[in-house]
Amino acid sequence: MTIAPRLQRYMEQNGIDYEIMPHDREVVATKIAQAAHISGNAMAKGVLLKSDHGFMMAVVPASHHVDLQELSHRAHVRLGLATEEEACSIFDDCDAGAVPACGSAYGMPMIIDSCLDDQDDLYLEAGDHRNLLHIDRMAFAKMTADAEHAQISRPH
């Protein structure tokens, strides 16, 4: 697999241009960025969160982690990390752990860390552990048009 079918369909239906960028197999976002020779600040990782109201996705740079306390406060709901089983169930067209940073393609709300808005080029998992999608700032804006943008992460 190069790109998850649902993600590919979403990108095409919304006219979002992308390039597929192969890399050596890695599973941790910071290691993927290193393997692909890109900055961890330019790699958008999707973090699946859950509450009593359902699932949502936080999108943060690979070099950061989600500030769950800040995000829970902002959302007025207690948020926690989804389990691997829950992620596999939702992202059933992806390899386990290769969550694309595009919750919209999977019917869930997203919140985007605002520091990603400053990146000219962004990279996100394509749904497997060997490929990234490379998109530019305009494509990212189009992909995240319905998402809230806020400071929701802190550097590792």
N, C-alpha and C positions, 0 to 999 in steps of 0.2 A: 504494500500500500504506500502511496506517496502522499495522498491527502484524503482525509476522511470524507466519505461521500456527502454527508449532510453539510459539512463545512464548504465543500466545493460547490454544492448546489446554492448555498446561501451567497457565496461570493459572486457567483455568476448571475444569479437573479437580481442582485443589488448592484451590478456593474462595478464591482470592486476588483481592480487590477492587482495581481500578485505575481511573484516569481517563486518557484520552488527551489530551495537551496539545500542540497544534501549535505550531511555532516556525518562524522563517525558516531556510532551508536553511543548514546549517553542517556541517562534518565533524570538526572538532577539539573534543574534549570541553569545554575551557575556553570556546571560542567558542560552543558550543551552550548552555552555562549562561548566558553573557552574552545571547545571542539570546532565551533563554526567561525572562530576568530572574529567575534563581535563583542561589543561592550555589553556587560550585564545590564547597563542602564537602558540599552536599546532593545533588549529582549523582553517582550510582554508575556508574563506567565499568568495563566488563569488559575485562580484558587476557588474551589467550589466550597461554598458556605451553606449552612442550613440554619433554619429557625423553626419555630412552631408553625410558621406560615408557609414554609416551603424552602426552595433552594434559590440561591443567587450566586453570581460570580463576581469576585473582586479581581481586577486586572492590575498587576503591579509589576515593576521591573524585576528581573531575575536577581538583581543585586539587593533587593529589599524583601521584607516580610510584611504581611498584612498586620496592621495595628487593630486587632480584634476589639479592643476596648473602645478605641475611637470610632470604629465603624459601627459597633453596637449602639454607642451613644448617638451617633448621627442617624442611624436607622430606627432608633427608638424600639429596638427589639434585641433580645439576646441572640447573638450569632456564634456559631461554632464551626469547626472544620467538619466537612462531610467525611464519611468513611470511604475507604477505597472501594468497598462493595457498592456504595451508593453512586460513586463516580463512575464505576464500570457499568452500572445499570443505565445511567443517563447518557454516557458517552459510549454507547454500545458499538459504535462503528469505529472506535479508536482502540489502539493498544492500551492496556492497563497503565495508568499513570501518565499518558500522553494527552493531557487535556488542552484542547485549543483555547486560546484566550478570546473566545468569541461566543459568549453565552447566548447571544441573540440567535445564532444558528440552531440552538438547542431549546429555544423557547423560554429562556429565563432572563430576568433582569440582570443588568451589569452595573457595576460602579467602577470607574476607571481612576487610577491614581493620576492626579493632574501633572505629575512630573513627566509622564509619558507624552504629554501634549507638546513638549519642547523638542522631541526627537524628530529629525528629518526622515530617518529610516527606522522602521520597526520590524521585529522578527517575532513570530509566534509559532508554537508547535503546530504541525500539520495533522496530527492525529497518530503519528508513530514516533519511534525514537531515533529516526534517521533523516528526517526532513523538517525544514522550517519553511514558513511562508515569509517572504520579504515583501513588505508593503511600504509605501511612502506616507508622509504626513496626511495628505489629502485622502488617501484610501482609508487610513486609520480613522480620520474624522467621519468619513461616510459609514464605516463599520460600527462606530460607537455613537452615532448621532442621537440615539434614544437613551443613552446612558448618562448617568450623573458623573461629573468629574469633580474630584475632591482629593485633598491630601489624606490618604488612608494607609500609608505605609511608612516604615522606617528602614534605613540601611541596616544590613546584617551587622 
